[in-house]
Amino acid sequence: MVAKDFCLLAIDENEQEINFCLRNYLGKDKDIVLYFYPKDDTPGCTTQACDFRDNLNLLKDIAIVVGVSPDSLDSHRKFKEKYSLNFILVSDKDLQVIKDYDAYGEKTMYGKKTVGVIRSTYIISPEGEVKKRWKNVKAKGHIDQILKFYEVNK
């Protein structure tokens, strides 16, 4: 499966506003770990983001981490500053990319069915191929699944 290209506004690892286009990050001898999450500065999303931050040293030579949520650039900037996040956060306010990557739909939260962003992760090769996909992941411990994938697929 080929990853669908997109261009959206983002806050980069240096807290600068950029126009993030997936195609501009392909072909750089690194995978892209593209993860979708519901909302900045909420307990689960903070846990997941901080896990990426704390383990980026294990991924930096093999992958670029990119988080995507419907939050605004201002929200992303505050989230990055508050938790010293060291990777790109993309703003998909219209949910188009989130839907294109099948990361939006019905989910269960606290025993109730709702519709929203489904926590999902894609590993995209430098050639643009989806190497691995996880859907409806748990925030805590998901980084371990990603690291295990890379350990097994060395």
Contacts in CASP RR format, 6 or more apart in sequence:
PFRMAT RR
TARGET T0000
AUTHOR 0000-0000-0000
METHOD contacts of the structure
MODEL  1
MVAKDFCLLAIDENEQEINFCLRNYLGKDKDIVLYFYPKDDTPGCTTQAC
DFRDNLNLLKDIAIVVGVSPDSLDSHRKFKEKYSLNFILVSDKDLQVIKD
YDAYGEKTMYGKKTVGVIRSTYIISPEGEVKKRWKNVKAKGHIDQILKFY
EVNK
1 129 0 8 1.000
1 130 0 8 1.000
2 128 0 8 1.000
2 129 0 8 1.000
2 130 0 8 1.000
3 22 0 8 1.000
3 32 0 8 1.000
3 34 0 8 1.000
3 122 0 8 1.000
3 124 0 8 1.000
3 128 0 8 1.000
3 129 0 8 1.000
3 130 0 8 1.000
4 22 0 8 1.000
4 97 0 8 1.000
4 100 0 8 1.000
4 101 0 8 1.000
5 21 0 8 1.000
5 22 0 8 1.000
5 23 0 8 1.000
6 21 0 8 1.000
6 22 0 8 1.000
6 96 0 8 1.000
6 97 0 8 1.000
6 100 0 8 1.000
7 19 0 8 1.000
7 20 0 8 1.000
7 21 0 8 1.000
7 22 0 8 1.000
8 19 0 8 1.000
8 20 0 8 1.000
8 68 0 8 1.000
8 90 0 8 1.000
8 91 0 8 1.000
8 92 0 8 1.000
8 97 0 8 1.000
9 17 0 8 1.000
9 18 0 8 1.000
9 19 0 8 1.000
9 20 0 8 1.000
9 73 0 8 1.000
9 90 0 8 1.000
9 91 0 8 1.000
10 17 0 8 1.000
10 18 0 8 1.000
10 19 0 8 1.000
10 20 0 8 1.000
10 66 0 8 1.000
10 73 0 8 1.000
10 76 0 8 1.000
10 88 0 8 1.000
10 89 0 8 1.000
10 90 0 8 1.000
10 91 0 8 1.000
11 17 0 8 1.000
11 18 0 8 1.000
11 73 0 8 1.000
11 76 0 8 1.000
11 77 0 8 1.000
11 80 0 8 1.000
11 88 0 8 1.000
11 89 0 8 1.000
11 91 0 8 1.000
12 18 0 8 1.000
12 20 0 8 1.000
12 88 0 8 1.000
13 86 0 8 1.000
13 87 0 8 1.000
13 88 0 8 1.000
15 77 0 8 1.000
15 80 0 8 1.000
15 81 0 8 1.000
17 73 0 8 1.000
18 88 0 8 1.000
20 66 0 8 1.000
20 88 0 8 1.000
20 90 0 8 1.000
22 32 0 8 1.000
22 34 0 8 1.000
22 124 0 8 1.000
25 32 0 8 1.000
25 64 0 8 1.000
25 66 0 8 1.000
26 32 0 8 1.000
26 124 0 8 1.000
26 126 0 8 1.000
26 127 0 8 1.000
26 128 0 8 1.000
27 126 0 8 1.000
27 127 0 8 1.000
28 64 0 8 1.000
28 126 0 8 1.000
29 126 0 8 1.000
30 61 0 8 1.000
30 62 0 8 1.000
30 63 0 8 1.000
30 64 0 8 1.000
30 126 0 8 1.000
31 62 0 8 1.000
31 63 0 8 1.000
31 64 0 8 1.000
31 123 0 8 1.000
31 124 0 8 1.000
31 125 0 8 1.000
31 126 0 8 1.000
31 131 0 8 1.000
32 63 0 8 1.000
32 64 0 8 1.000
32 66 0 8 1.000
32 122 0 8 1.000
32 123 0 8 1.000
32 124 0 8 1.000
33 52 0 8 1.000
33 59 0 8 1.000
33 63 0 8 1.000
33 64 0 8 1.000
33 65 0 8 1.000
33 66 0 8 1.000
33 121 0 8 1.000
33 122 0 8 1.000
33 123 0 8 1.000
33 146 0 8 1.000
34 66 0 8 1.000
34 67 0 8 1.000
34 68 0 8 1.000
34 101 0 8 1.000
34 121 0 8 1.000
34 122 0 8 1.000
34 123 0 8 1.000
34 124 0 8 1.000
35 48 0 8 1.000
35 52 0 8 1.000
35 65 0 8 1.000
35 66 0 8 1.000
35 67 0 8 1.000
35 68 0 8 1.000
35 119 0 8 1.000
35 120 0 8 1.000
35 121 0 8 1.000
35 122 0 8 1.000
36 67 0 8 1.000
36 68 0 8 1.000
36 69 0 8 1.000
36 98 0 8 1.000
36 101 0 8 1.000
36 103 0 8 1.000
36 117 0 8 1.000
36 118 0 8 1.000
36 119 0 8 1.000
36 120 0 8 1.000
36 121 0 8 1.000
37 45 0 8 1.000
37 48 0 8 1.000
37 49 0 8 1.000
37 67 0 8 1.000
37 68 0 8 1.000
37 69 0 8 1.000
37 117 0 8 1.000
37 119 0 8 1.000
37 139 0 8 1.000
38 45 0 8 1.000
38 69 0 8 1.000
38 70 0 8 1.000
38 116 0 8 1.000
38 117 0 8 1.000
38 119 0 8 1.000
39 45 0 8 1.000
39 69 0 8 1.000
39 70 0 8 1.000
39 71 0 8 1.000
39 117 0 8 1.000
40 69 0 8 1.000
40 71 0 8 1.000
40 75 0 8 1.000
40 76 0 8 1.000
40 78 0 8 1.000
40 79 0 8 1.000
40 89 0 8 1.000
41 75 0 8 1.000
41 78 0 8 1.000
41 79 0 8 1.000
41 82 0 8 1.000
43 139 0 8 1.000
44 139 0 8 1.000
44 140 0 8 1.000
45 69 0 8 1.000
45 139 0 8 1.000
46 83 0 8 1.000
47 139 0 8 1.000
47 140 0 8 1.000
48 119 0 8 1.000
48 139 0 8 1.000
48 140 0 8 1.000
48 142 0 8 1.000
48 143 0 8 1.000
49 67 0 8 1.000
49 79 0 8 1.000
49 83 0 8 1.000
49 85 0 8 1.000
50 83 0 8 1.000
50 85 0 8 1.000
51 139 0 8 1.000
51 140 0 8 1.000
51 141 0 8 1.000
51 142 0 8 1.000
51 143 0 8 1.000
52 59 0 8 1.000
52 65 0 8 1.000
52 85 0 8 1.000
52 87 0 8 1.000
52 143 0 8 1.000
53 83 0 8 1.000
53 84 0 8 1.000
53 85 0 8 1.000
53 86 0 8 1.000
53 87 0 8 1.000
54 143 0 8 1.000
55 143 0 8 1.000
55 147 0 8 1.000
56 65 0 8 1.000
56 86 0 8 1.000
56 87 0 8 1.000
58 147 0 8 1.000
59 65 0 8 1.000
59 146 0 8 1.000
59 147 0 8 1.000
59 150 0 8 1.000
62 150 0 8 1.000
63 123 0 8 1.000
63 150 0 8 1.000
64 87 0 8 1.000
64 88 0 8 1.000
65 87 0 8 1.000
65 88 0 8 1.000
66 87 0 8 1.000
66 88 0 8 1.000
66 89 0 8 1.000
66 90 0 8 1.000
67 87 0 8 1.000
67 88 0 8 1.000
67 89 0 8 1.000
67 90 0 8 1.000
68 89 0 8 1.000
68 90 0 8 1.000
68 92 0 8 1.000
68 97 0 8 1.000
68 98 0 8 1.000
68 103 0 8 1.000
69 76 0 8 1.000
69 89 0 8 1.000
69 90 0 8 1.000
69 91 0 8 1.000
69 92 0 8 1.000
69 98 0 8 1.000
69 117 0 8 1.000
70 91 0 8 1.000
70 92 0 8 1.000
70 93 0 8 1.000
70 95 0 8 1.000
70 98 0 8 1.000
70 117 0 8 1.000
71 79 0 8 1.000
71 89 0 8 1.000
71 91 0 8 1.000
71 93 0 8 1.000
72 91 0 8 1.000
72 93 0 8 1.000
73 91 0 8 1.000
75 91 0 8 1.000
76 89 0 8 1.000
76 91 0 8 1.000
79 85 0 8 1.000
79 89 0 8 1.000
80 89 0 8 1.000
90 97 0 8 1.000
92 98 0 8 1.000
95 104 0 8 1.000
95 117 0 8 1.000
98 104 0 8 1.000
98 117 0 8 1.000
101 120 0 8 1.000
101 122 0 8 1.000
102 118 0 8 1.000
102 120 0 8 1.000
102 135 0 8 1.000
103 117 0 8 1.000
103 118 0 8 1.000
103 119 0 8 1.000
103 120 0 8 1.000
103 135 0 8 1.000
104 115 0 8 1.000
104 116 0 8 1.000
104 117 0 8 1.000
104 118 0 8 1.000
105 115 0 8 1.000
105 116 0 8 1.000
105 118 0 8 1.000
106 113 0 8 1.000
106 114 0 8 1.000
106 115 0 8 1.000
106 116 0 8 1.000
107 113 0 8 1.000
107 114 0 8 1.000
107 115 0 8 1.000
107 116 0 8 1.000
107 118 0 8 1.000
107 136 0 8 1.000
108 114 0 8 1.000
118 135 0 8 1.000
118 136 0 8 1.000
119 136 0 8 1.000
119 137 0 8 1.000
119 138 0 8 1.000
119 139 0 8 1.000
119 142 0 8 1.000
120 133 0 8 1.000
120 134 0 8 1.000
120 135 0 8 1.000
120 136 0 8 1.000
120 137 0 8 1.000
121 132 0 8 1.000
121 133 0 8 1.000
121 134 0 8 1.000
121 137 0 8 1.000
121 142 0 8 1.000
121 146 0 8 1.000
122 130 0 8 1.000
122 132 0 8 1.000
122 133 0 8 1.000
123 130 0 8 1.000
123 131 0 8 1.000
123 132 0 8 1.000
123 133 0 8 1.000
123 146 0 8 1.000
123 149 0 8 1.000
124 130 0 8 1.000
124 131 0 8 1.000
125 131 0 8 1.000
131 153 0 8 1.000
132 149 0 8 1.000
134 142 0 8 1.000
134 145 0 8 1.000
137 145 0 8 1.000
END
